[in-house]
Amino acid sequence: MSTGTPSATTVLSAEEPGNALAPMAWEVLVGGIGLSLLLYMVVGLVSVLSSRVVTGPVKVTWAVVVLAFPLLGPTAWFVWRARQSTSVH
């Protein structure tokens, strides 16, 4: 007799993963992108804080921009820094 409740031998459906502990490919991809973005932001922040080109409020502003915009902030900093270093020499 069937009571309508699933038994222990119920076959997994297509939506359910075979191993709940194994990450899916998209989870690994998203995690890798997130980790890369975090590393890029940290490198940008270290670059801003160790720069001798900017000081005081300008350095703080750049640090806030890098932290507020994790992709665009460091990119803007690296472009601005490259233009400053070529215009000085």
HUPE-V34473 format. One record per residue. N is the residue number from 1. SS is DSSP state (alpha for helix, beta for strand, coil for the rest). NEAR is the number of other C-alpha atoms within 12 Angstrom. D_CENTER is the distance of its C-alpha to the mean C-alpha in whole Angstrom. Layout:
# HUPE-V34473
N:SS:NEAR:D_CENTER ; N:SS:NEAR:D_CENTER
This chain:
# HUPE-V34473
1:coil:4:53 ; 2:coil:6:50 ; 3:coil:6:49 ; 4:coil:7:46 ; 5:coil:9:43 ; 6:coil:10:41 ; 7:coil:10:42 ; 8:coil:7:41 ; 9:coil:7:41 ; 10:coil:10:39 ; 11:coil:12:37 ; 12:coil:14:34 ; 13:coil:8:33 ; 14:coil:7:31 ; 15:coil:9:28 ; 16:coil:12:28 ; 17:coil:13:26 ; 18:coil:13:28 ; 19:coil:10:27 ; 20:coil:10:25 ; 21:coil:9:23 ; 22:coil:11:22 ; 23:coil:14:18 ; 24:coil:15:18 ; 25:alpha:10:17 ; 26:alpha:11:15 ; 27:alpha:13:13 ; 28:alpha:13:13 ; 29:alpha:13:11 ; 30:alpha:14:9 ; 31:alpha:15:8 ; 32:alpha:14:8 ; 33:alpha:16:6 ; 34:alpha:16:3 ; 35:alpha:15:5 ; 36:alpha:16:5 ; 37:alpha:23:3 ; 38:alpha:20:4 ; 39:alpha:19:7 ; 40:alpha:25:8 ; 41:alpha:31:8 ; 42:alpha:22:10 ; 43:alpha:24:12 ; 44:alpha:34:13 ; 45:alpha:32:14 ; 46:alpha:21:16 ; 47:alpha:26:17 ; 48:alpha:33:18 ; 49:alpha:24:20 ; 50:alpha:16:22 ; 51:coil:23:23 ; 52:coil:15:27 ; 53:coil:20:27 ; 54:coil:21:26 ; 55:coil:15:27 ; 56:alpha:14:28 ; 57:alpha:11:26 ; 58:alpha:17:25 ; 59:alpha:23:23 ; 60:alpha:18:22 ; 61:alpha:19:21 ; 62:alpha:35:19 ; 63:alpha:31:17 ; 64:alpha:22:17 ; 65:alpha:23:15 ; 66:alpha:32:13 ; 67:alpha:27:12 ; 68:alpha:16:12 ; 69:coil:22:11 ; 70:coil:28:7 ; 71:coil:25:8 ; 72:alpha:21:12 ; 73:alpha:28:13 ; 74:alpha:31:12 ; 75:alpha:25:14 ; 76:alpha:22:16 ; 77:alpha:36:17 ; 78:alpha:25:17 ; 79:alpha:15:20 ; 80:alpha:21:22 ; 81:alpha:23:22 ; 82:alpha:17:23 ; 83:alpha:14:26 ; 84:alpha:16:27 ; 85:alpha:15:28 ; 86:alpha:10:30 ; 87:alpha:9:32 ; 88:alpha:9:33 ; 89:coil:7:34
